[in-house]
């Protein structure tokens, strides 16, 4: 079996899950920091930070879905190989 991963939770999926959780946490943090008071620069920056982290979350999910689609056949072959070894 591949070091660091298991059949039910492969290693690349763990990285995607951690990065998605990190992006979600950043989005929530910046959501609470969005202000509607102060200079236009402060208002614009707070909204921009929130939008950028939200897009990062969407980007991460999209890359995950794309990668899963592209690697679906490889994952099936990997699972068959692991089951033969057991």
SERO-4910 file (N, C-alpha, C, O; in steps of 0.05 Angstrom, whole numbers):
BEGIN
 pado doro    nc1    nc2    nc3   cac1   cac2   cac3    cc1    cc2    cc3    oc1    oc2    oc3
  Unk    A     17    -23      0      0      0      0     18     25      0     40     24     10
  Unk    A      8     47    -11     23     72    -12     26     83     16      6     84     32
  Unk    A     49     92     22     55    103     49     39    129     53     38    146     36
  Unk    A     26    131     76     12    156     84    -17    156     75    -31    175     81
  Unk    A    -26    137     61    -54    136     53    -66    110     58    -53     90     65
  Unk    A    -92    109     55   -106     83     58   -127     82     35   -131    101     20
  Unk    A   -139     59     33   -158     54     11   -182     73     14   -192     83     -6
  Unk    A   -191     76     38   -215     93     42   -209    123     42   -227    139     38
  Unk    A   -184    130     48   -177    158     50   -150    163     38   -130    166     52
  Unk    A   -148    164     11   -122    167     -2   -108    193      5   -122    213     12
  Unk    A    -82    194      4    -66    217     12    -74    243     -3    -76    263     10
  Unk    A    -77    243    -29    -84    268    -43   -111    280    -32   -114    304    -31
  Unk    A   -130    262    -25   -155    272    -15   -152    286     11   -165    306     17
  Unk    A   -133    277     28   -128    290     53   -118    318     49   -126    336     64
  Unk    A   -100    322     29    -90    349     24   -112    367     14   -113    390     22
  Unk    A   -130    357     -3   -152    373    -13   -170    381     10   -179    404     12
  Unk    A   -176    362     27   -194    367     50   -182    388     68   -196    406     77
  Unk    A   -156    386     74   -143    405     91   -143    433     79   -148    453     93
  Unk    A   -137    435     53   -136    461     40   -164    473     38   -167    498     41
  Unk    A   -184    457     34   -211    467     32   -220    477     60   -233    498     62
  Unk    A   -213    462     81   -220    471    108   -206    497    114   -217    515    127
  Unk    A   -181    500    106   -166    525    111   -179    548     96   -182    570    107
  Unk    A   -186    544     71   -199    565     55   -226    573     67   -233    596     68
  Unk    A   -241    553     77   -267    559     89   -263    575    115   -278    594    120
  Unk    A   -243    568    130   -237    583    155   -229    611    149   -237    630    163
  Unk    A   -213    615    128   -205    642    121   -229    658    111   -231    682    117
  Unk    A   -247    646     97   -271    660     87   -288    669    110   -297    692    110
  Unk    A   -292    652    130   -308    660    153   -295    682    168   -308    701    177
  Unk    A   -268    680    171   -253    701    185   -256    728    171   -262    748    184
  Unk    A   -253    728    145   -255    754    131   -284    763    129   -289    787    127
  Unk    A   -303    745    130   -331    753    131   -337    770    155   -351    790    154
  Unk    A   -326    762    178   -331    777    203   -315    803    204   -320    820    220
  Unk    A   -295    805    186   -279    830    185   -288    850    164   -277    871    162
  Unk    A   -309    843    149   -320    861    129   -332    885    144   -348    882    162
  Unk    A   -324    909    135   -334    933    148   -349    951    128   -344    950    104
  Unk    A   -367    966    139   -381    986    122   -377   1014    133   -391   1033    127
  Unk    A   -356   1016    150   -349   1042    161   -320   1048    156   -304   1029    153
  Unk    A   -312   1073    155   -284   1080    151   -280   1090    123   -299   1098    109
  Unk    A   -255   1091    115   -249   1101     88   -257   1081     67   -261   1058     72
  Unk    A   -258   1091     42   -265   1074     20   -244   1052     16   -251   1030      8
  Unk    A   -219   1058     22   -198   1038     20   -203   1015     39   -200    992     32
  Unk    A   -209   1021     64   -214   1000     84   -238    983     77   -238    959     79
  Unk    A   -259    996     68   -284    982     60   -278    964     36   -285    940     36
  Unk    A   -264    975     16   -257    959     -8   -239    936     -2   -243    914    -13
  Unk    A   -219    940     15   -201    919     22   -215    896     37   -210    873     32
  Unk    A   -233    903     56   -246    883     71   -264    866     53   -265    841     56
  Unk    A   -278    879     35   -295    864     16   -278    848     -3   -285    825    -10
  Unk    A   -256    859    -13   -239    845    -31   -227    820    -18   -226    799    -31
  Unk    A   -218    822      7   -207    799     20   -228    776     23   -221    753     18
  Unk    A   -252    784     29   -274    764     31   -279    751      5   -282    727      3
  Unk    A   -280    767    -17   -286    756    -43   -263    738    -53   -268    717    -65
  Unk    A   -239    746    -48   -216    730    -57   -215    703    -42   -210    682    -55
  Unk    A   -220    702    -16   -220    677     -2   -244    660    -10   -242    635    -10
  Unk    A   -267    672    -16   -290    657    -26   -284    644    -53   -291    621    -57
  Unk    A   -270    659    -70   -263    648    -96   -242    626    -93   -241    607   -109
  Unk    A   -224    629    -73   -205    608    -68   -219    582    -60   -210    560    -68
  Unk    A   -240    584    -44   -255    560    -37   -269    547    -61   -268    523    -64
  Unk    A   -280    564    -78   -293    553   -103   -272    541   -121   -277    520   -133
  Unk    A   -249    554   -123   -227    544   -140   -218    516   -130   -214    498   -145
  Unk    A   -214    514   -103   -205    488    -91   -226    466    -97   -218    444   -104
  Unk    A   -251    472    -94   -272    452   -100   -272    445   -129   -275    421   -136
  Unk    A   -268    464   -147   -268    459   -175   -244    442   -184   -247    424   -200
  Unk    A   -221    448   -173   -197    432   -179   -200    404   -169   -192    385   -182
  Unk    A   -212    401   -145   -217    374   -134   -235    358   -152   -230    335   -158
  Unk    A   -257    370   -161   -275    357   -179   -263    350   -205   -266    328   -216
  Unk    A   -247    368   -216   -234    363   -242   -213    341   -239   -212    323   -255
  Unk    A   -198    342   -217   -178    321   -212   -191    293   -208   -180    273   -218
  Unk    A   -213    293   -194   -227    268   -190   -237    256   -216   -236    232   -221
  Unk    A   -247    274   -234   -256    265   -260   -234    254   -277   -237    234   -291
  Unk    A   -211    268   -276   -188    260   -293   -175    235   -282   -164    219   -297
  Unk    A   -175    231   -256   -161    209   -243   -179    185   -236   -170    167   -222
  Unk    A   -204    186   -243   -223    165   -235   -214    138   -244   -216    119   -228
  Unk    A   -204    135   -268   -196    109   -278   -171     99   -263   -169     75   -257
  Unk    A   -153    117   -256   -129    110   -241   -136    101   -213   -124     82   -203
  Unk    A   -155    113   -201   -164    106   -174   -176     78   -174   -171     62   -155
  Unk    A   -191     71   -194   -203     45   -196   -181     24   -199   -182      2   -187
  Unk    A   -161     30   -216   -138     11   -219   -122      8   -193   -114    -14   -186
  Unk    A   -119     30   -178   -104     29   -153   -119     12   -132   -107     -4   -118
  Unk    A   -145     15   -131   -161     -1   -112   -160    -30   -119   -159    -47   -101
  Unk    A   -160    -37   -145   -159    -65   -153   -131    -76   -146   -130    -99   -137
  Unk    A   -110    -61   -148    -83    -70   -141    -81    -74   -111    -70    -94   -103
  Unk    A    -92    -56    -95    -91    -59    -66   -106    -83    -57    -98    -98    -39
  Unk    A   -130    -88    -69   -146   -111    -61   -132   -137    -68   -136   -157    -54
  Unk    A   -117   -138    -90   -102   -162    -97    -80   -168    -77    -74   -191    -71
  Unk    A    -67   -146    -66    -46   -149    -47    -56   -160    -20    -42   -175     -7
  Unk    A    -81   -153    -13    -92   -162     13   -101   -190     10   -112   -201     29
***
